[in-house]
Amino acid sequence: MNFDFTDEQRMFKDALERVVREKIEPLLASYPEEPLPRDACVKIREILLPLGIHGARVPVEYGGSGLGAVGLGIAAEIIPYEAYELLMCMEVVALRMCMGGSEEMKRKYVAKIMSGEKFAASGTSEPDVGSDPRGVRTRAVLKGDRYILNGTKIWVSAGSVADYLLIVASTGKDEKGRNIITPFFVDVKESPVVVKNLNLMGIRQSHICEVFLEDVSIPKENIFPEAQGHAHRILTGTWLSQRPVVGLCNIRLAQKAYDAALKYALERRQFGKPIASFQLVQNMLVEMRTLIDCSRLLCYRALTMFDEGKRPDVESSMAKYYACEAALRVTSLAVQVHGAFGITKEFPVEKYYRDERVLSFPDGTIEIQKLIVGRELTGIRAFS
C-alpha cells in the first residue's frame, strides 16, 4: 500500500530504497548484534547526508532540506533503525534548537549539524522519569558565568556517538513547587560526560545509552533562552510529528516480518501442500497486512497535518500507539507462521520480534499515548 505521495516524495522514496539496499544494509551486516563503531556511523552519515533526512523539519534558512515530516516518515519506513537513529537524532536536536535556542546557537551549532560535521542527541528521560518531563532530577545551577549540570539521563538514542547533547534540566522550583525545566546545550568535547551503552534485547547495533553528568560545566550562553522554564513546549512541538515517525519505524519492522511470513507460508509444505493454503495461516496473513496498512494511513495522516501547520494532538498519539500495537502483533504472528523455526536464528523473524519489543517504547509508551488521546477526547486529564 502506498500513501498518496507527491512525485518528489516518490522519487525520494525510490532513491532511498536503492541506497539502503546497495549501501546501508551491507554495511550493517558487517556488525551483527553489536553497537556500530564510530567509523561505521560516520560512513552511514556520509551516505545518507545528501538525501537531507537530517534536516527534514529544520527551517530552510538554517540549512533544512524541506523534506518535512512526511519525508522524515518515508525515511523511517525504509532505513533500518540502527542507521536511522543517527540522522533522526541530529534532526531533532537541530529542530529543537531552532525552536528555542538563541540566534547565535542556531547559526553556529545547527550549521555544523546540517553540514554533517557533528552528531547530536537529546536527553530528557531519567531512570526515575519517563513520561513526565517535569519530574526531572537533573539540576543546572548557575555559578558565575557557567551552569553546572548534575544528573543522569537514560534512553538517549545515538548518545554514545554524539558530539552535542541537548539536556533537559531543572533550574529550580516555581511558586507551585513544580520543576522549572529548561533545555541546555552541551558540547561533549568541551564539557565531557560519561556514556554507557545499554545492553538491550533488540536493536543491538544502536547507540541507545545512559549519560552521566557529574559537575558538567557549560557556558551560561548554552541555555535555550526561548525555552527557559518551559522546555515542555519545544518537546511537545517536536513530539507531535516525532511520534508518528517512530510509529513508521515500528511499521518497517512489521512489513519485514510480514514479507518473511508470506514467503515462508508459500514455501513451507505440510500434509502435501503449502501452509499458505490453510485457512488459519491465511487468517494470520490477512490480519498482518491489514494492521500494517491501517497503521501507515494513521501515521501519514498525522504527518501530513503537521506539514500543513495543524496540531495533530489526537492523530499523533493515536498513530503512534496503534502502529506500535500493530507491529507487536504482526511480529508475533510472523513467528507463529514459522512455527518452531520462528524462534531460531535461521530465520529473521526472531530478530524482528526482539527489535520490535524494544522499538515500541521510544517517544512515549503505548499507554501514555492512549492517555493523551483520552485527555483530548474528554477534556479530562488522567495525568498531570
N, C-alpha and C positions, 0 to 999 in steps of 0.2 A: 504494500500500500504506500503510495506517495502522496504527501501533503501537496496542496496546490502552491508549489514554489514558483517563483518568477524564473525567467530564463537565466538570469545571472546566478540565482541560487542553485539552479540545476547544474550549471557549468561548474560552480564552486564544489558542489557535491561530487560530481564526476571526477574532477581534478583531485580532490581529497581522497576519494576511494582508490585512485590509482597510486598516489603517493604512499598511502598506508599499506597497500598490498605489496608494492615493489620495494619500499624502503623501511617503513616503521616496523611492520610485523617481522621481517627477517632480523632486524636489529634486536627486538625484544626476545626473539627465540634464542639469542645467544646468552641470555641471562635468566634462565628459568628459576622461578621461585626464590629470588633474592633481590634486594634493592638494587636498582640500576646504579652503576658507578657514575660519578660526576661527568666523566668524558662522554659517556653514552647519553646523559641528559643534555649536554651541550650539543651533541650531534643531532638529537631529536629537535632541539630548539632551532638549529640551523636549517634543518629540513623543512620544518613547518612554518618558520618565520615569514617567508614570502606570501603565505596564504592569509595573513592578517588576523588569525584567530586570537592572538594575544591582545588585540586592540579592538575587538568586535563592538563593545558598547562604549568604548572610550571616545570622548568628543574628538572630532576630526582635527580641530585646532591644536590638540595636544598629541597628535600622531595616531589617532584612532583610524581604523580601517573602514568604518562604515558598514561592516557586516551586520551589525545589530544583534539583538537577542536571538532572532530566528537563525542567523548564521552561526552563532555560538551553539545553538541546539543541534544544527546539522552536524557540526564537528563532533559534538558529544555522542552522536549516534554512530559515528564512523571510526573515531580514533580510540584505540584501547586506553582505558582509564589511566594506566600507569604512565603513558606518554601524555595523555590529555591533561592530567592534573598540573603538569609543568606550565603549560600555556594558560590554562584556566586560572591558576593562582596569580600569575603575572597580571592577567587581565583584571581580576577582582581588585587587587591592590591598587593598580593604576586608576581604575574607575572610582574607588573609594577616595583616593587622594584627590581626584578631580572634583569630587562632591564636597569634600570637607577640608582639604589641605590649603595652605597658603599659595599664593601665586608663584612665589619663589620655589616652593616644593614641587609644584606642578611642572614648572619649566625645567627644573634640574633633574628630579628623580623620575618623573613619568617619561621624560625623554630617553633616559637610559634603559628603562624597561621596554619602551616601544622600539628602541633600536636593537634589542636583543642582547644588550651588554650585560644586563643583570637579571637574575631570578628574584622572585618575590613571593612572599607567603603571608597569610593573615592568621593571627592567633586571638581567638575570642574565648573558646571553651576552656574549662579548667577541670581538674579531677573531681571537684565537687560542684561544678557549674556547667550546665549544658544549655538547656532551652531558655534559661533566664539570665540574659547577659548582665542585667543589673546586679546580679549576685556575685560578680567577680571579686576575687580576693587579691588579685594583683594590684599593688599600690604604686602610685607615682607621686613622689614628694619633691617639691621644688627646693633646691638648695643652691643659693646664689644664682648663677646663670645656667644651671643644669638641673634636669629632672633625674631622680634616682628611682629605678624600677626594681621591684622585688615581687616575685610570684612564679607560678608555674602554669604553662599553657599545654593543652593536650589536643589531640586530633588535628594537628597542624599539617595540612597537606603540603607537600613539597618543602617542608620546613628544614630538612637536613641538607638541602642544596641551595636554600635561599640566601641571597646577598642582602636583601632587605626584608624586614619584618614589620607588619602593621600589628601593633599590640594594643588591645583594649584594656585600659586600667582605670582604677578609681583614684580620684584626687581628693576624696573626702565624702562627707555626707551633706545632703540638703536639709531644709527645715523639717522635712517629714522623716528624716533618718534613712533616706534611700541613698544608695551609692551615686555619686556624680561620675559617670563613666565617659571617658574620652579616648579617642584613638591617638596613638603615638607612633612615630616613625623611628625604626631602629636600623641603622647601617651596621651589620654584624661585624664588618671589618674594623670599624672604629669603636664599636661597643660590643665586644664578644659576649655570646651566650653559650650555654651548654645544650646540646641537642642529642636526643636518643630516639632512634627509630623504634617504632612499636612492632612487636612480633605478632602479626595478625594471621588469622586462619586463611584469609584470601587476599587478593590484590597485593601479593607479596613482593612484587617488583616496585611498588610505590614507595614514596618517602613520607608516609603518614607518621608523625612523630610527636614527641613530647619536648617542650622547650622550657629550660630552667633559667630564670632571670634572677641573679643574685647581685644586688648593688650595681645594676647595669646603668651606667651614666650616659645620658644623651643631652645634647644642647636643648635649651628651653624652646628654641625655634622649631623643634621637631614635634611639637604638639600640633594637632589639627585644629586651627583656630575656628573654622566654620562648623566644627562638630564638637567643640569644647563643652562638656557637660551633657551632651545628648548624642553619644555615639550610636545609640539605637536607631537614630534616624537614617544614617548612612548604611547601617547594617540592613535594616528593613528595605531601604531603597534598592539595594543590590539583591537581597533575598527574593524579592518579588519576581525577578527573572531567573535568578540562580536556581531556585527550587525546581522549576520545570526542566531546566538544563540538566540538573542532576537526575531528574526523572528519566531523561533520554539516555543518560549514561547507563542507567539500570536496564532500559529497554534494549540497548545494544547487546547486553548480555542475554536478555530474553530471546532476542532474534537469533543469536548464535546458537543458543540451546535448542530453540525450535528447529532451526535448519538441520542441526545434528540429529535430532529425534526423528524428523521426517525422513532423512536419508537412511537412518538405521531401520526404521519401520518398513521401508520399501525393500531393504536388502535382507534383513533377518527373516528366516523362514522357520515356521513351526507347523506341525501337522500338514506338511506338504505345501504350504503356501505362505506368502509374505505376511508378517504380523499386521501390516497395514490394512489387510483385508478384514481384520476382526473389528467388530463394532466398538468395543471398549477402547481399543487403541485409536480408532478414528475419533471417538469422542474426546480423548485427551488432546489430539492434534487440533481439532476444531476449537476447543477451549483455549489452547495456547495461542493460536493465531488471532482469535477474537480479542483476547486480553491485550495482545501486542498492538493491534490496530486501534483499539479504543484508547489505549494509553498515549499513543502517538498523537491522536487527534486532540486529546485534552492538553498535552504539553505544548503543541504548536499553537493551539488557541490562546493559551496564556502568553506565550512569547510574542505572538502577533499583536495582542492587546498592548503589551509593554512597548513594542516598537511604535505603536500608534499613539503613544502618550497617555494611555489609560492605566489605571491602577488595578491590576488583576489580583486583588487580595484573596478572593474566594477561589478564583480559577487557578492561581499559582499553587496554593496549598492542596487543592483538590487534585491537580495534575500530579504533584509530587507523591502524595500518599497513594493514589491509585496506581501509578506507574511502579512504585516500589512493591506494593502488594501483588500486583500482576506479575512482576518479574520474579518475585519469590515463588509464586505459584508455578510459573512457566518452567523455571529451572528445576523445581522439584519434580514436575511432571516429566521433564526430559530425562531425568534419572530413572523414573519409573518406566518409561517406554523402553529404556535399555535393559531393564531388569537388573540382575545381579552385576552385569557388566558395567552398569552405570556408576557403581561405586569403586571401580578400578581406574587406575591411571592410564589404562589402554585407550580410553575414550575421553574426550574433552569435557563431557557434561559434569563430571565431578568437580572440575575446576570452576566452571561457570556457576555451579551451585554454591561453592565456597566464596567465590568472588562476590556473588550477589548478596550473600548474607552480610558481608561487610559493607557493601556499597549502598545498602538500604538506609544507612544511618546518617551520612553527611547532610548538612544544612537542615537539620531538624528531623526527628523521628516521625514515623507514620502516625503515632498517637498525637504528637503536638500539632501536626498538620490538620488532623481531624478536629482538634480543639479550636484551632484558628478558624476553620470553616464554620464550626458551630457558633463561635462568637459572632462572626459576620452575619450568619443567618438569623440568629435570635436576638442579637444585641446584648447577650448575657455572657460575661467573662467567666470561664471555668478556671482561669489562672490570672494572676495579676500582671 
